[in-house]
Amino acid sequence: MPSRPSPILREPIRNPRLWIVLGLAIVVGIPGYWPTDGIEPVVLGLPLWFWIAVLASIAFAATLSYACLRLWNLAEPAEESAQAAEPEGHP
């Protein structure tokens, strides 16, 4: 029986696009570039900078979730072969 090739181990820390997206979310989420003398414009009773900060926080969390779920593959070949050998339905 031919052996399956081992999966490529991937770590998101080596992905420069991930760092760019996270950096942009941080920079956009900090309301320091808004004028300090007013809270205009107001959207749904809160300043616009608040909504931008909330959306940037959601984007940051979503990007990290995506990286952990889709870009990370650290399973060892021995662990994967043991999981493949177990019948389904048995823990």
Backbone bond lengths (Angstrom), bond angles and torsions (degrees), N, CA, C in turn:
res aa  C-N    CA-C-N  psi(-1)  N-CA   C-N-CA  omega(-1)  CA-C   N-CA-C  phi
1 M - - - 1.438 - - 1.532 107.85 -
2 P 1.326 118.27 126.20 1.467 119.78 179.92 1.529 110.21 -72.31
3 S 1.293 114.65 142.70 1.472 118.47 -179.75 1.526 109.40 -82.19
4 R 1.322 113.41 147.11 1.453 119.03 178.38 1.515 109.37 -75.24
5 P 1.325 117.06 144.31 1.464 117.72 176.07 1.531 109.91 -67.84
6 S 1.308 115.79 142.97 1.460 119.07 -179.25 1.527 109.37 -71.57
7 P 1.317 116.29 143.01 1.463 119.16 -179.57 1.520 110.73 -68.55
8 I 1.291 115.19 154.23 1.454 120.77 179.03 1.527 108.29 -76.35
9 L 1.318 115.45 130.08 1.449 119.71 176.96 1.526 107.84 -79.17
10 R 1.318 115.77 126.28 1.461 120.49 -178.14 1.515 109.43 -121.97
11 E 1.314 115.37 141.00 1.451 121.68 174.97 1.521 108.06 -127.56
12 P 1.328 118.31 130.16 1.459 120.16 -177.79 1.521 113.80 -67.43
13 I 1.323 118.09 -18.10 1.461 119.74 -178.57 1.532 111.21 -64.35
14 R 1.298 117.11 -20.66 1.462 121.10 -178.98 1.531 112.63 -91.25
15 N 1.319 117.56 5.63 1.457 122.21 -177.98 1.532 109.32 -98.87
16 P 1.346 118.59 108.12 1.469 119.54 -176.97 1.529 113.24 -66.08
17 R 1.318 118.04 -29.80 1.471 119.72 178.55 1.522 111.03 -63.94
18 L 1.311 117.10 -35.59 1.457 121.09 177.71 1.524 110.53 -62.09
19 W 1.327 117.24 -44.34 1.459 121.14 179.42 1.521 111.62 -65.10
20 I 1.316 117.28 -36.23 1.466 120.69 178.55 1.521 110.52 -65.04
21 V 1.330 117.30 -46.67 1.466 121.21 -179.47 1.522 110.24 -63.99
22 L 1.329 118.44 -43.39 1.461 121.00 179.21 1.529 111.15 -64.69
23 G 1.316 116.80 -41.22 1.467 120.47 177.90 1.516 112.20 -63.30
24 L 1.330 116.86 -42.31 1.464 119.91 177.64 1.520 111.64 -64.01
25 A 1.320 117.44 -40.16 1.460 120.32 178.61 1.524 110.88 -63.14
26 I 1.308 117.48 -37.71 1.466 120.49 178.66 1.529 110.57 -69.07
27 V 1.336 116.55 -46.92 1.464 120.05 -177.98 1.526 110.98 -64.02
28 V 1.312 117.86 -43.31 1.462 121.02 -179.73 1.527 110.53 -68.91
29 G 1.312 117.81 -33.57 1.455 121.69 -176.40 1.510 114.88 -74.67
30 I 1.331 117.93 -15.26 1.463 120.87 178.67 1.524 107.92 -89.09
31 P 1.313 118.08 116.88 1.468 119.93 -174.34 1.525 114.01 -80.91
32 G 1.296 119.27 25.49 1.458 121.89 -177.69 1.510 114.33 -69.85
33 Y 1.305 118.09 -19.12 1.462 120.35 -179.12 1.523 112.58 -87.56
34 W 1.333 117.92 -1.68 1.463 121.60 176.94 1.525 109.24 -85.43
35 P 1.334 118.02 150.28 1.468 120.01 178.03 1.532 110.93 -61.72
36 T 1.317 116.45 143.66 1.463 120.69 -176.40 1.523 112.90 -91.18
37 D 1.324 118.81 -6.34 1.462 120.08 -174.02 1.523 114.02 -91.65
38 G 1.299 119.20 1.78 1.452 119.23 -179.64 1.508 111.97 -160.93
39 I 1.321 114.66 169.82 1.458 119.38 178.97 1.526 111.06 -115.95
40 E 1.299 117.14 14.09 1.461 121.28 -179.56 1.515 109.14 -80.13
41 P 1.261 122.18 147.47 1.456 129.44 -6.15 1.530 111.32 -79.28
42 V 1.313 115.50 155.38 1.460 122.65 -179.53 1.524 108.62 -107.68
43 V 1.313 116.58 130.10 1.467 122.59 179.12 1.528 107.33 -122.95
44 L 1.322 116.03 120.45 1.468 122.25 -178.73 1.527 112.30 53.69
45 G 1.317 116.68 36.70 1.450 121.60 176.22 1.516 115.51 85.23
46 L 1.315 117.98 -0.66 1.465 121.60 -179.72 1.524 109.36 -126.56
47 P 1.329 117.48 151.88 1.465 119.79 179.78 1.531 111.65 -62.49
48 L 1.312 115.18 150.83 1.468 120.70 -179.02 1.526 111.53 -60.57
49 W 1.340 116.91 -36.32 1.459 118.87 -178.98 1.530 111.58 -61.63
50 F 1.349 116.63 -30.45 1.463 120.49 177.25 1.527 110.36 -62.87
51 W 1.330 116.71 -46.72 1.465 120.99 -178.89 1.523 111.32 -65.09
52 I 1.322 116.38 -37.40 1.472 119.45 177.53 1.526 110.04 -65.53
53 A 1.322 117.49 -41.39 1.466 120.84 178.59 1.527 111.22 -64.33
54 V 1.332 117.10 -39.51 1.468 120.44 178.37 1.521 110.48 -65.73
55 L 1.330 117.48 -45.49 1.471 120.34 178.83 1.523 111.62 -63.76
56 A 1.328 117.57 -37.62 1.473 120.54 177.23 1.531 110.40 -65.91
57 S 1.328 117.79 -37.88 1.470 120.96 177.40 1.523 111.19 -65.46
58 I 1.322 116.50 -40.90 1.463 120.43 177.50 1.520 110.32 -65.03
59 A 1.341 116.76 -41.27 1.468 120.33 177.98 1.525 111.03 -63.29
60 F 1.321 117.04 -40.30 1.464 121.42 178.17 1.525 110.77 -62.09
61 A 1.340 116.30 -47.76 1.466 120.38 -179.76 1.523 111.65 -65.26
62 A 1.326 117.26 -40.02 1.463 120.70 179.68 1.528 110.73 -66.24
63 T 1.324 116.89 -38.79 1.461 120.11 178.46 1.522 111.11 -65.18
64 L 1.320 117.25 -42.82 1.464 119.68 177.74 1.525 111.74 -65.88
65 S 1.320 116.86 -38.59 1.465 119.98 177.36 1.523 110.92 -63.42
66 Y 1.319 116.46 -44.28 1.463 120.78 177.70 1.531 110.52 -60.62
67 A 1.334 116.31 -43.73 1.466 119.84 -179.13 1.525 110.98 -62.91
68 C 1.316 116.97 -41.94 1.474 119.85 -179.08 1.527 111.89 -69.59
69 L 1.322 117.12 -37.71 1.464 120.10 -176.05 1.526 113.65 -83.51
70 R 1.331 117.34 -36.18 1.465 119.82 -171.80 1.527 114.99 -110.78
71 L 1.311 118.20 -31.23 1.459 120.50 -174.27 1.512 113.74 -96.45
72 W 1.309 117.47 -8.44 1.453 120.88 -174.68 1.515 110.02 -105.66
73 N 1.310 116.78 124.67 1.460 122.49 175.72 1.516 107.49 -139.07
74 L 1.315 116.04 96.38 1.455 120.82 -178.24 1.518 112.89 -116.37
75 A 1.329 117.89 10.68 1.457 120.62 -179.68 1.523 109.84 -64.83
76 E 1.294 114.51 133.31 1.456 119.86 179.24 1.528 109.62 -77.51
77 P 1.316 118.59 148.00 1.465 120.51 -179.89 1.527 113.16 -56.89
78 A 1.330 118.33 -36.05 1.469 120.40 179.65 1.528 110.62 -66.15
79 E 1.331 116.81 -38.37 1.460 120.17 178.77 1.524 110.57 -66.61
80 E 1.327 116.35 -41.68 1.460 119.71 -179.32 1.521 111.39 -66.51
81 S 1.331 117.53 -39.41 1.458 119.19 -179.70 1.529 110.62 -69.18
82 A 1.334 117.23 -33.47 1.461 120.25 177.07 1.528 110.63 -68.32
83 Q 1.324 117.44 -37.78 1.456 120.02 177.27 1.505 111.35 -68.26
84 A 1.324 117.61 -36.74 1.455 120.96 -179.88 1.533 111.05 -69.16
85 A 1.337 117.30 -29.56 1.460 121.11 -178.50 1.525 112.49 -77.95
86 E 1.342 117.30 -22.56 1.457 120.41 -179.91 1.530 110.06 -74.88
87 P 1.309 116.75 136.25 1.469 118.11 175.56 1.516 110.24 -70.41
88 E 1.328 115.13 149.59 1.467 119.66 179.38 1.514 109.98 -67.70
89 G 1.309 115.34 146.74 1.460 119.87 -179.89 1.513 112.88 94.89
90 H 1.327 118.03 -14.40 1.462 121.16 177.89 1.514 108.15 -109.81
91 P 1.336 116.83 128.32 1.464 119.48 -179.51 1.512 113.25 -72.69
